Structures are given as C-alpha cells and as structure tokens.
Amino acid sequence: MPSDSEPIIEAKDLEKTFRIGFRRKKVRALRGVSFSVDKGEIFGFLGPNGAGKTTTIKIIVGLLRADDGTCSLLGKPLGDIKARSLMGYLPESPYFYDH
C-alpha cells in the first residue's frame, strides 16, 4: 500500500489515439487527462459519451496502453504485479467465452 501522502491513483497528462475504419482515421480519445485519488476519498468519474472515461479506466487496469503520460496505482507503476493483485475491475458489458 502507498504511504498516506501518496495517491491511490494518479494520472498525469494521459493521451490515447485510436485508428478506426478502413482508412485508419485517427481519433484522439484522451488529451492530457490528469487527476489523483487520495486514500479515503470518494471519486466520481463523470462525463458525456465519448469523453474517454472507459479508455482511462482501461489504461489504469492495464487493458490498454497510453500513448503518452504517466499513471500510478497504489504508488507503483501500472505494470506492478503487487498493485494489480489488489485491484478489481468489473466492466459494464463483460464478455464470456462459450468454451
């Protein structure tokens, strides 16, 4: 666990661009997203459709990689095994394989 002075989640200047469609058009999903969540704090992550909420969460849980910026979880870099073992993620529409 991080010390009391370290945030539980800290994101700094996160950027993410996707290429979509046949022509591989660039779509910027995140532009300089920065925030921190401190121990004991209740944090709401709100915004309209397409604002980048899901993309940001997927970066934090390790399902996507940011193009730029940094993020830490429990005071450790995102890839830290110990920090990831202490986190859970329940997507809105989970997909389960048939077999």
N, C-alpha and C positions, 0 to 999 in steps of 0.2 A: 504494500500500500504506500502511496505517496505521503510525505510529511504533511502536516496541517497547512503549511504555506504553499504547497504545490496544488494546482488544479487537478480535478479528477479527469477532465477532458480539456485539452487546449488546442485550438486550431488557429493557425496563423497564415493568412493570405493563400488559402486553398484555391486552386484553379483546376478545372477539368473541361476538356473539349472532347466531344464525340464526333465521329464522322458517320453520317447516316445516308441511306439511299444509294441508288446506283451510281450517282455522280460523286458520292463520298463528300457531301456538303458538310462543312464544319458547323457545329452547334456548340456554343460555349454554355455549359451547364453551370459552372461556378466561376465567379470573378472576384477574387480577393476576399473570400469568406474568412472571417476571424471572429472567434468567441472563446470564452472559457467557462467551465462549470466547476465551481468550487465545492468542497466537501460540505454536505448538509444543505446544499442549495437545490431548490426546485427550479427546473429549467424547462421552458416551453419552446418548442422549435416550430414556429408557425410561418405560413406564407402561402401564396396562391399556387395553383397548379403550375408546374414548370419552373418554380423558383430555385430548385436544387436541393430541397430537403432530403429526399431519398438518396440522391447522389452523395451528399455529405455524410449521411449515416453509413452508406455502403463503404465509403473510404475509411471511416472510423473503425468499422468492424472488419476491414480487410478484404472485402469483396471486390473493391475497385482500388486502383492506384491513382493518386492525384498527379496531375501533370506538373504542378508547382506548389510550393508552400510546404508547411510542416504541420504535424499533428502529433500529440502525445496522449496516451491513455494511462491513467494511474501513475503519471510521472515517468513513463517509459515510452520509447518509440513504438509506433503502431505494430511492428512485427514481433514485439517481445512476447514470448510464449507464456510467461507467468501472467502478464497483464491480460492477454487474450483468454486465459483459462478462468479469469474472474468476471468475464463479461458474458452477457446473453443477448441474443437478437431474435426477435420474432417478427418476420416480415408480414405485411398486410395480406398478401396472397401467396402463401407458401406453395411450392410445387413438390409433390412426392412422386417418385418413380413407381411404376406399376410393379416392377420386379426388384 
